[in-house]
Amino acid sequence: MNPSKIIGIILIVISLGVGYIGINKIADNTKEINFLGLKINASNESGKQQGYLYLGLGVILLVGGIYTVNKSK
């Protein structure tokens, strides 16, 4: 197996983990409560922003991993 192909596969696996962390950070920092018919939205904007950064990094790693795997063929 080609070393660049192994690196590409590792990047894809890491991107899935980073994306999962990002989705969890966004979900954990966005809460909505329905109290007596009123919707109360409580969100942590800095936590959501950090989650979006993780998602962006995950997408970049995924694209880089796919490019590396396809380039090694």
PyMOL commands that set and color helices and strands:
alter all, ss='L'
color gray80, all
select helices_A, chain A and resi 3-28+45-71
alter helices_A, ss='H'
color red, helices_A
select strands_A, chain A and resi 30-35+38-43
alter strands_A, ss='S'
color yellow, strands_A
deselect
rebuild
show_as cartoon
